[in-house]
Amino acid sequence: MNNNHSRQINTFINVKEIIWDLFEQWKAILITALLMMALVAGVKYTKDIKTYNASQAEKGLENQVSTSAEERIADILDALPDEERSTVVTIVKQKEWIESEKDYINNSILMNTDPTNQRTLVADYYIKSENDSSSVRDSLIYGYRSYLKDAYVSKALGKVIAPDAKINYISELIRTDDSAYTDDSNTILQIYIVLPDDTNVQEVEETLTTLIKEQEPEISRVIAPHSIDLVNVSEAHLYNSDAVKNRTDILYSIYNLQNNTKNMQTSLSDGQKAAIEAITEISTAEKIAVGDDESGTNVVATEKKPGISRKYAALGFVLGVMLYAFIYLVLVIIKGRITCAADAEYYTQSRLLGEVYHQTQHKGLDVLMHSKLVDRCRYREKLDEDDQIQKTASKLDTTCRHIGTENISVLCMSELSEVSKKIIDAIKSNGLDVSVDEIPKETNDGYMLSVKDAVLLVDDEIKVADLASMTNQLKDYDVNLIGSIYYKCI
C-alpha cells in the first residue's frame, strides 16, 4: 500500500503562469490602478486643500482683527504730542528715502558700470524721406526717440541685456544723441545703449534694429512716409558725464541725509525713538508681504491653491497594480487549484498526454478577466481545439500500443463538460478497442480493483489536494497511471 496519504502537500506556484494570468486580466488591473490613483491623489488633494483653506481662513481672520499698516502707523503718531509728531514723520521719510536710494545704487545696471569708461553700443540709423522739410525730419527723429522710451522696447532689449532686471533699470541704459545730424537730404539717428561686460553686443544690435524696423510703418503712417536703415554700429568705451553726475549726486544725497538723520535723532525723546522704531518695523513687515513687479505696481504675495499631485497620482497607479497582483496571488494560494497543464504533470508525476483549450464568450465582469489578444500570445499554436483533441487522442493511442494495452480507464476529475465529452469521444473513435470509463473524482475503492491502466482528465477547477489524493489512491491499488490530459475554458 502507499504510505503518502499523510504527507503535507506543498502548493507549487508557477510564476510564469501567474504573470500570464495577470496579463490576461489587464483590464481589471487597469481599472483597479485608476481607482487607486484617484483615491491616493484625492486623499492628498483633500489634505492639501484643507491645509490651504485653514491657512486662508487664518489669513482672513488676521485681516479682519488687525488694522492696516497705515492705520497702525497713524495710531502711533496720534499718541505723540503735536510738537513731536512732525519730527518723527520727517525722520521716517528720510530713512525710507535713504533706503530707496541705496537700493537704486545697489541694483541699477547703469550705476554698477564705470561711468568714466562705460561699454556702449553706438548705432547710427539713416532716415530717408520723400519730404525733405526740416519739420518732417525733426518729427521723425522725435517719433523714434519717443518709441525708444516705450516699455515694450525696454522689455525686448532687457531679454538680451539682463533678463532678470526691472524695466526701469533697462530703460535708463538707452539714450539718443540730442543733436542728431541733419542737412537738406540726410537725417542720422544715433542711439547709445550702455552694456554690462557679459552682454552680447551683436544680439543687442539685432534686437534694436528689429524693433526700429517694426515701428517704421507706424511712424510712416502718422508722420510721413520714409525708410530707416542701420548704416553703422560700433562698440565703444565712453565717458558718461550724466551717469557720473547722477552717481555723485545720489551718494552725496545719501551721505547728507544720513548725517542729518543722525543729528536729528540726538535730540529725540524716548517716545519719539520708540515711535520711529515701531513705524520702521511695520514698514519693513509690509515690504516683506508685498512684492514689486517690473511695472512698479504693488502685488500682494498670495499662496497658490493646491491642485492634483501628479507624483501621488503616479504612486497610486503603481500601488493599484501591486495591490491587485498581491491579492490575486493570495487567492491562488488559498484556492489551491490547478492553474495550468504543467501543474497537472507536476502533481501526478506522470506524462502530460495533451492540453486542450476551449474558447468561450465571456459576459459581464468576466470580460475584465480575459483577453483574446493575450490568449493568442499565451496559447500560440494551441487554440485550434479540434486539432489539439486529435493530437491528444493520437498520443494516447500510441502510448497504449507501446505498453500493449487495449483497455484503459479515463478518470474525469470534474463533471463531464462539452470539452471533456469531445475528448472522450475522440479517444473512443480512434480505431483501437479502448474501453473508456468515466468516473467522478471521489470513486469507491471497490471500483479501483477493476482498473489496470488509467488516464486522469483534469481542468483548472480541480484542487491540488483532490488531484494528489486521486494519484495516491491509484498508487494504493497499483493502477498504472499512463498520464494526464489537461483542458481549460478560456
C-alpha positions as a printed NumPy array, in Angstrom:
array([[  0.   ,   0.   ,   0.   ],
       [  1.008,   3.636,  -0.491],
       [  2.036,   5.48 ,   2.648],
       [  1.982,   9.044,   1.219],
       [ -1.583,   9.948,   2.269],
       [ -0.44 ,  11.706,   5.412],
       [  2.36 ,  13.733,   3.863],
       [  1.856,  17.5  ,   3.597],
       [  1.024,  18.689,   0.094],
       [  3.086,  21.739,  -0.937],
       [  1.433,  24.117,  -3.349],
       [  3.556,  24.714,  -6.426],
       [  3.476,  28.358,  -7.617],
       [  4.139,  28.615, -11.324],
       [  5.431,  32.197, -11.582],
       [  5.305,  32.209, -15.368],
       [  1.627,  31.228, -15.399],
       [  0.81 ,  33.773, -12.684],
       [  2.347,  36.502, -14.827],
       [  0.351,  35.327, -17.854],
       [ -2.825,  35.335, -15.75 ],
       [ -2.132,  38.935, -14.715],
       [ -1.632,  39.9  , -18.351],
       [ -4.977,  38.227, -19.099],
       [ -6.606,  40.493, -16.517],
       [ -5.022,  43.735, -17.706],
       [ -8.399,  45.451, -17.998],
       [ -9.276,  44.661, -14.395],
       [ -5.762,  45.708, -13.309],
       [ -6.087,  48.991, -15.208],
       [ -9.425,  49.791, -13.57 ],
       [ -8.024,  48.925, -10.123],
       [ -4.917,  51.061, -10.758],
       [ -7.016,  54.035, -11.928],
       [ -9.287,  53.747,  -8.892],
       [ -6.272,  53.593,  -6.572],
       [ -4.697,  56.512,  -8.423],
       [ -7.87 ,  58.56 ,  -7.915],
       [ -8.021,  57.516,  -4.269],
       [ -4.406,  58.358,  -3.4  ],
       [ -4.386,  61.598,  -5.393],
       [ -7.8  ,  62.512,  -3.965],
       [ -6.693,  61.923,  -0.361],
       [ -3.572,  64.025,  -0.953],
       [ -5.612,  66.778,  -2.639],
       [ -8.194,  66.763,   0.177],
       [ -5.44 ,  67.084,   2.771],
       [ -3.734,  69.899,   0.846],
       [ -6.979,  71.785,   0.237],
       [ -7.886,  71.562,   3.935],
       [ -4.484,  72.959,   4.851],
       [ -4.875,  75.687,   2.229],
       [ -8.381,  76.623,   3.385],
       [ -7.237,  76.707,   7.002],
       [ -4.339,  78.957,   6.011],
       [ -6.62 ,  81.243,   4.011],
       [ -9.137,  81.357,   6.858],
       [ -6.364,  82.264,   9.283],
       [ -5.136,  84.998,   6.982],
       [ -8.685,  86.251,   6.554],
       [ -9.153,  86.303,  10.325],
       [ -5.913,  88.174,  10.767],
       [ -7.004,  90.711,   8.175],
       [-10.326,  91.174,   9.99 ],
       [ -8.996,  91.518,  13.53 ],
       [ -5.877,  93.53 ,  12.658],
       [ -5.726,  97.022,  11.241],
       [ -3.809,  98.021,   8.132],
       [ -0.205,  99.24 ,   8.287],
       [ -1.317, 102.835,   7.602],
       [ -3.823, 102.738,  10.42 ],
       [ -1.312, 101.334,  12.896],
       [  1.239, 103.998,  11.914],
       [ -1.44 , 106.67 ,  12.287],
       [ -2.292, 105.357,  15.776],
       [  1.39 , 105.537,  16.774],
       [  1.67 , 109.122,  15.535],
       [ -1.59 , 110.171,  17.199],
       [ -0.193, 109.045,  20.526],
       [  2.618, 111.613,  20.261],
       [  2.328, 115.277,  21.213],
       [  1.753, 117.597,  18.271],
       [  5.181, 119.207,  18.55 ],
       [  6.959, 115.814,  18.343],
       [  4.916, 114.31 ,  15.54 ],
       [  6.38 , 116.227,  12.585],
       [  9.953, 115.361,  13.57 ],
       [  9.124, 111.662,  13.682],
       [  7.439, 111.821,  10.283],
       [ 10.429, 113.659,   8.794],
       [ 12.965, 111.159,  10.123],
       [ 10.857, 108.185,   8.956],
       [ 10.533, 109.692,   5.477],
       [ 14.268, 110.399,   5.342],
       [ 15.073, 106.804,   6.307],
       [ 12.723, 105.489,   3.637],
       [ 14.312, 107.736,   1.021],
       [ 17.826, 106.682,   2.083],
       [ 16.856, 103.003,   1.697],
       [ 15.313, 103.734,  -1.69 ],
       [ 18.469, 105.494,  -2.9  ],
       [ 20.686, 102.695,  -1.588],
       [ 18.514, 100.123,  -3.341],
       [ 18.887, 102.022,  -6.612],
       [ 22.663, 102.329,  -6.261],
       [ 22.988,  98.631,  -5.478],
       [ 20.666,  97.258,  -8.199],
       [ 20.842,  99.723, -11.082],
       [ 22.781,  98.324, -14.041],
       [ 23.826, 101.811, -15.086],
       [ 25.078, 102.731, -11.603],
       [ 27.088,  99.497, -11.374],
       [ 29.095, 100.214, -14.517],
       [ 32.103, 102.525, -14.577],
       [ 30.66 , 105.856, -15.769],
       [ 34.119, 107.039, -16.778],
       [ 34.647, 104.077, -19.108],
       [ 31.232, 102.635, -19.993],
       [ 30.948,  99.827, -22.528],
       [ 28.464, 101.25 , -25.021],
       [ 26.756, 100.154, -28.223],
       [ 26.632, 103.033, -30.717],
       [ 24.176, 102.512, -33.601],
       [ 23.598, 105.032, -36.446],
       [ 20.348, 104.802, -38.431],
       [ 19.834, 106.669, -41.697],
       [ 16.342, 108.092, -42.219],
       [ 15.307, 108.867, -45.8  ],
       [ 12.042, 110.666, -46.509],
       [ 10.457, 111.966, -49.692],
       [  9.579, 115.158, -47.791],
       [ 12.883, 116.938, -47.069],
       [ 11.445, 119.682, -44.874],
       [ 13.221, 120.215, -41.577],
       [  9.962, 119.925, -39.654],
       [  9.308, 116.434, -41.072],
       [ 12.873, 115.309, -40.319],
       [ 12.628, 116.629, -36.749],
       [  9.266, 114.951, -36.297],
       [ 10.656, 111.607, -37.485],
       [ 13.577, 111.874, -35.06 ],
       [ 11.166, 112.746, -32.253],
       [  8.913, 109.805, -33.15 ],
       [ 11.74 , 107.28 , -32.853],
       [ 13.08 , 108.823, -29.643],
       [  9.647, 108.58 , -28.06 ],
       [  9.318, 104.974, -29.227],
       [ 12.623, 104.048, -27.572],
       [ 11.158, 105.128, -24.222],
       [  8.266, 102.664, -24.551],
       [  8.12 ,  99.78 , -22.048],
       [  7.806,  97.321, -24.941],
       [ 11.269,  98.322, -26.192],
       [ 12.784,  98.066, -22.707],
       [ 11.308,  94.575, -22.192],
       [ 12.6  ,  93.34 , -25.556],
       [ 16.107,  94.713, -25.004],
       [ 16.07 ,  93.509, -21.387],
       [ 15.786,  89.898, -22.564],
       [ 19.232,  90.121, -24.219],
       [ 20.87 ,  92.567, -21.785],
       [ 19.71 ,  91.4  , -18.327],
       [ 16.639,  89.114, -18.32 ],
       [ 16.051,  89.386, -14.553],
       [ 16.401,  93.178, -14.303],
       [ 13.479,  95.556, -13.768],
       [ 12.26 ,  97.593, -16.735],
       [ 13.352, 100.909, -15.249],
       [ 16.923,  99.619, -14.96 ],
       [ 16.863,  98.757, -18.683],
       [ 15.227, 101.942, -19.933],
       [ 17.916, 104.153, -18.349],
       [ 20.57 , 102.361, -20.391],
       [ 19.085, 103.734, -23.653],
       [ 19.715, 107.269, -24.837],
       [ 19.922, 109.154, -28.135],
       [ 22.091, 111.959, -29.369],
       [ 20.049, 115.129, -28.906],
       [ 21.998, 116.865, -31.668],
       [ 21.078, 114.476, -34.489],
       [ 22.892, 115.127, -37.752],
       [ 20.568, 116.568, -40.402],
       [ 21.012, 118.537, -43.626],
       [ 18.891, 119.186, -46.673],
       [ 18.615, 115.489, -47.586],
       [ 20.085, 113.382, -44.785],
       [ 18.985, 112.532, -41.255],
       [ 21.02 , 110.331, -38.899],
       [ 19.536, 108.974, -35.659],
       [ 22.296, 107.953, -33.231],
       [ 21.379, 105.564, -30.401],
       [ 23.56 , 104.701, -27.383],
       [ 22.965, 101.643, -25.195],
       [ 25.121, 101.029, -22.121],
       [ 26.009,  97.331, -21.804],
       [ 27.247,  95.15 , -18.925],
       [ 30.513,  93.325, -19.607],
       [ 28.844,  89.925, -20.172],
       [ 26.253,  91.133, -22.718],
       [ 26.48 ,  90.046, -26.358],
       [ 26.739,  93.198, -28.489],
       [ 25.513,  91.534, -31.686],
       [ 22.328,  90.236, -30.026],
       [ 21.547,  93.72 , -28.684],
       [ 22.137,  95.318, -32.096],
       [ 19.945,  92.758, -33.878],
       [ 17.14 ,  93.217, -31.341],
       [ 17.373,  97.023, -31.58 ],
       [ 17.293,  97.005, -35.384],
       [ 14.305,  94.649, -35.383],
       [ 12.439,  96.972, -33.001],
       [ 13.253, 100.036, -35.139],
       [ 12.095,  98.345, -38.348],
       [  8.889,  97.158, -36.652],
       [  7.963, 100.752, -35.846],
       [  8.803, 102.15 , -39.305],
       [  5.302, 101.514, -40.835],
       [  3.52 , 103.15 , -37.893],
       [  5.676, 106.282, -37.868],
       [  5.372, 106.477, -41.655],
       [  1.603, 106.423, -41.308],
       [  1.454, 109.03 , -38.537],
       [  4.192, 111.482, -39.629],
       [  5.438, 110.908, -43.169],
       [  6.461, 108.028, -45.47 ],
       [ 10.141, 107.205, -45.   ],
       [ 12.679, 104.414, -44.645],
       [ 15.185, 103.81 , -41.85 ],
       [ 18.257, 101.588, -42.093],
       [ 21.294, 100.802, -39.985],
       [ 24.388, 102.389, -41.511],
       [ 26.942, 101.939, -38.758],
       [ 27.327, 100.07 , -35.487],
       [ 30.252, 100.03 , -33.101],
       [ 31.257,  99.135, -29.572],
       [ 32.869, 101.968, -27.642],
       [ 34.001, 102.738, -24.088],
       [ 32.736, 106.232, -23.338],
       [ 32.795, 108.75 , -20.546],
       [ 29.173, 109.262, -19.454],
       [ 29.021, 112.658, -17.825],
       [ 25.316, 112.294, -16.927],
       [ 25.941, 108.992, -15.148],
       [ 28.935, 110.484, -13.3  ],
       [ 26.808, 113.398, -12.135],
       [ 23.876, 111.174, -11.094],
       [ 26.062, 108.799,  -9.089],
       [ 27.819, 111.707,  -7.382],
       [ 24.529, 113.435,  -6.555],
       [ 22.963, 110.236,  -5.166],
       [ 25.961, 109.36 ,  -2.993],
       [ 26.155, 112.935,  -1.761],
       [ 22.424, 112.928,  -1.019],
       [ 22.648, 109.672,   0.927],
       [ 25.6  , 110.964,   2.926],
       [ 23.847, 114.246,   3.806],
       [ 20.557, 112.562,   4.683],
       [ 22.267, 110.034,   6.958],
       [ 24.147, 112.788,   8.779],
       [ 21.016, 114.908,   9.045],
       [ 19.035, 111.954,  10.4  ],
       [ 21.711, 111.164,  12.985],
       [ 21.78 , 114.79 ,  14.122],
       [ 18.007, 114.931,  14.439],
       [ 17.91 , 111.681,  16.437],
       [ 20.244, 113.038,  19.114],
       [ 17.532, 115.368,  20.369],
       [ 14.634, 112.903,  20.227],
       [ 12.593, 111.946,  23.238],
       [ 12.148, 108.346,  24.295],
       [  8.603, 108.411,  22.914],
       [  9.811, 109.629,  19.52 ],
       [ 12.538, 106.967,  19.359],
       [ 10.034, 104.239,  20.238],
       [  7.601, 105.579,  17.617],
       [ 10.291, 105.618,  14.901],
       [ 11.351, 102.083,  15.78 ],
       [  7.749, 100.813,  15.727],
       [  6.939, 102.529,  12.43 ],
       [ 10.126, 101.134,  10.871],
       [  9.183,  97.581,  11.935],
       [  5.677,  97.974,  10.477],
       [  7.039,  99.323,   7.169],
       [  9.621,  96.552,   6.933],
       [  6.988,  93.86 ,   7.55 ],
       [  4.736,  95.44 ,   4.933],
       [  7.528,  95.391,   2.334],
       [  8.183,  91.704,   3.003],
       [  4.496,  90.853,   2.484],
       [  4.244,  92.964,  -0.673],
       [  6.402,  92.482,  -3.787],
       [  7.001,  94.87 ,  -6.659],
       [  6.521,  93.711, -10.246],
       [  8.503,  95.15 , -13.169],
       [  5.934,  97.849, -13.826],
       [  6.346,  99.174, -10.307],
       [  2.835,  98.29 ,  -9.109],
       [  2.452,  96.523,  -5.788],
       [  1.374,  92.901,  -5.859],
       [  0.37 ,  91.171,  -2.636],
       [  2.007,  87.764,  -2.318],
       [ -0.654,  85.023,  -2.362],
       [ -0.402,  81.341,  -1.637],
       [ -1.048,  79.198,  -4.707],
       [ -4.125,  76.994,  -4.476],
       [ -3.102,  73.322,  -4.477],
       [ -4.056,  71.013,  -7.349],
       [ -3.938,  67.308,  -8.12 ],
       [ -0.435,  65.977,  -7.451],
       [  0.965,  64.079, -10.445],
       [  3.523,  62.434,  -8.179],
       [  0.856,  60.97 ,  -5.891],
       [ -1.315,  60.037,  -8.876],
       [  1.561,  58.001, -10.338],
       [  2.237,  56.489,  -6.912],
       [ -1.424,  55.495,  -6.593],
       [ -1.388,  53.882, -10.035],
       [  1.66 ,  51.763,  -9.154],
       [  0.162,  50.809,  -5.782],
       [ -3.046,  49.739,  -7.538],
       [ -1.141,  47.382,  -9.847],
       [  0.875,  45.942,  -6.951],
       [ -2.199,  45.533,  -4.737],
       [ -4.129,  43.688,  -7.456],
       [ -1.186,  41.339,  -8.126],
       [ -0.747,  40.636,  -4.408],
       [ -4.443,  39.886,  -3.822],
       [ -4.572,  37.641,  -6.898],
       [ -1.528,  35.672,  -5.707],
       [ -3.11 ,  35.225,  -2.249],
       [ -6.362,  33.981,  -3.833],
       [ -4.444,  31.491,  -5.991],
       [ -2.74 ,  30.081,  -2.897],
       [ -5.97 ,  29.963,  -0.855],
       [ -7.983,  28.259,  -3.609],
       [ -5.21 ,  25.719,  -4.171],
       [ -6.385,  24.807,  -7.672],
       [ -4.588,  23.548, -10.748],
       [ -3.651,  26.611, -12.816],
       [ -2.004,  25.131, -15.904],
       [ -1.001,  21.963, -17.754],
       [  2.397,  21.985, -16.043],
       [  0.626,  21.699, -12.672],
       [ -1.169,  18.516, -13.776],
       [  2.123,  16.973, -14.858],
       [  3.864,  18.085, -11.639],
       [  1.273,  16.806,  -9.131],
       [  0.537,  13.496, -10.866],
       [  4.207,  12.824, -11.595],
       [  3.088,  11.373, -14.915],
       [  3.315,  12.253, -18.576],
       [  1.164,  15.066, -19.982],
       [ -0.666,  13.481, -22.906],
       [ -2.293,  16.653, -24.136],
       [ -3.748,  20.057, -23.359],
       [ -6.981,  21.382, -24.838],
       [ -8.265,  24.984, -24.688],
       [-11.909,  25.754, -25.321],
       [-12.688,  29.348, -26.279],
       [-15.924,  30.73 , -24.831],
       [-17.838,  34.006, -24.941],
       [-17.452,  35.981, -21.724],
       [-20.118,  38.312, -20.378],
       [-20.383,  40.918, -17.637],
       [-17.461,  41.31 , -15.258],
       [-15.936,  38.12 , -16.647],
       [-14.876,  40.143, -19.688],
       [-12.394,  42.017, -17.486],
       [-10.664,  38.768, -16.541],
       [ -9.887,  37.572, -20.085],
       [ -8.138,  38.925, -23.145],
       [ -8.23 ,  37.334, -26.591],
       [ -5.071,  39.211, -27.564],
       [ -3.152,  37.733, -24.616],
       [ -4.619,  34.293, -25.324],
       [ -3.233,  34.373, -28.863],
       [  0.236,  35.036, -27.455],
       [ -0.055,  32.712, -24.457],
       [ -1.509,  29.691, -26.259],
       [  0.069,  30.212, -29.635],
       [ -0.458,  27.209, -31.955],
       [ -2.737,  25.593, -29.329],
       [ -6.008,  27.42 , -29.882],
       [ -7.342,  25.008, -32.504],
       [ -9.464,  22.894, -30.143],
       [-10.248,  20.059, -32.584],
       [ -6.621,  19.773, -33.63 ],
       [ -5.454,  19.598, -30.011],
       [ -8.058,  16.895, -29.216],
       [ -6.912,  14.776, -32.152],
       [ -3.264,  15.185, -31.144],
       [ -4.135,  14.093, -27.596],
       [ -6.108,  11.031, -28.769],
       [ -3.304,  10.057, -31.167],
       [ -0.654,  10.371, -28.443],
       [ -2.744,   8.236, -26.071],
       [ -3.268,   5.639, -28.843],
       [  0.48 ,   5.451, -29.468],
       [  1.199,   5.105, -25.754],
       [ -1.336,   2.276, -25.392],
       [  0.178,   0.439, -28.33 ],
       [  3.608,   0.843, -26.772],
       [  2.64 ,  -0.647, -23.412],
       [  0.481,  -3.3  , -25.095],
       [ -2.9  ,  -2.446, -23.611],
       [ -6.307,  -2.05 , -25.199],
       [ -8.345,  -1.31 , -22.098],
       [ -7.846,   1.974, -20.238],
       [ -9.94 ,   3.941, -17.762],
       [-10.327,   7.69 , -18.219],
       [-10.898,   9.244, -14.796],
       [-12.65 ,  12.575, -15.204],
       [-11.865,  14.728, -12.154],
       [-14.745,  17.142, -12.787],
       [-18.298,  16.847, -14.004],
       [-18.431,  15.96 , -17.675],
       [-18.484,  19.072, -19.806],
       [-18.743,  19.696, -23.511],
       [-14.958,  19.721, -23.813],
       [-14.341,  16.549, -21.787],
       [-17.026,  14.711, -23.747],
       [-15.354,  15.683, -27.027],
       [-12.003,  14.407, -25.711],
       [-13.544,  11.079, -24.611],
       [-15.373,  10.694, -27.924],
       [-12.09 ,  11.245, -29.792],
       [-10.387,   8.568, -27.685],
       [-13.207,   6.145, -28.286],
       [-13.263,   6.745, -32.026],
       [ -9.543,   6.45 , -32.59 ],
       [ -9.735,   2.893, -34.081],
       [ -8.465,   0.864, -31.104],
       [-10.501,  -1.385, -28.853],
       [-10.195,   1.022, -25.931],
       [-12.628,   0.919, -23.066],
       [-13.229,   4.349, -21.571],
       [-14.743,   4.593, -18.111],
       [-15.996,   7.945, -16.942],
       [-15.95 ,   8.193, -13.164],
       [-16.149,  11.066, -10.668],
       [-13.092,  12.208,  -8.706],
       [-14.319,  10.563,  -5.481],
       [-14.683,   6.911,  -6.52 ],
       [-15.018,   3.924,  -4.178],
       [-12.191,   1.512,  -3.519],
       [-14.169,  -1.367,  -4.991],
       [-14.052,   0.227,  -8.418],
       [-10.29 ,   0.579,  -8.245],
       [ -9.916,  -3.227,  -8.132],
       [-11.063,  -3.399, -11.766],
       [ -8.789,  -0.584, -13.041],
       [ -5.422,  -1.556, -14.502],
       [ -4.373,   1.349, -16.748],
       [ -5.738,   4.856, -16.256],
       [ -5.615,   8.396, -17.619],
       [ -6.569,  11.439, -15.499],
       [ -8.686,  14.1  , -17.193],
       [ -8.346,  17.356, -15.206],
       [ -9.2  ,  21.027, -15.615],
       [ -8.441,  24.287, -13.755],
       [-11.302,  23.709, -11.314],
       [ -9.579,  20.715,  -9.678],
       [ -7.909,  21.372,  -6.333],
       [ -4.345,  20.257,  -5.766],
       [ -5.383,  18.221,  -2.694],
       [ -8.004,  16.296,  -4.712],
       [ -5.576,  15.559,  -7.512],
       [ -2.915,  14.363,  -5.06 ],
       [ -5.487,  12.188,  -3.27 ],
       [ -6.581,  10.577,  -6.517],
       [ -2.978,   9.959,  -7.532],
       [ -2.224,   8.32 ,  -4.184],
       [ -5.362,   6.201,  -4.439],
       [ -4.256,   4.908,  -7.833],
       [ -0.862,   4.034,  -6.391],
       [ -2.505,   2.209,  -3.482],
       [ -4.207,  -0.185,  -5.916],
       [ -1.208,  -0.479,  -8.222],
       [ -3.025,   1.233, -11.076],
       [ -0.731,   2.152, -13.94 ],
       [ -1.181,   5.898, -14.434],
       [ -0.353,   6.353, -18.11 ],
       [ -0.6  ,  10.134, -17.959],
       [ -2.917,  13.113, -17.68 ],
       [ -4.918,  15.292, -20.053],
       [ -5.496,  18.953, -19.173],
       [ -8.319,  21.074, -20.545],
       [ -9.394,  24.63 , -19.814],
       [-12.098,  27.086, -20.88 ],
       [-10.576,  30.419, -21.903]])
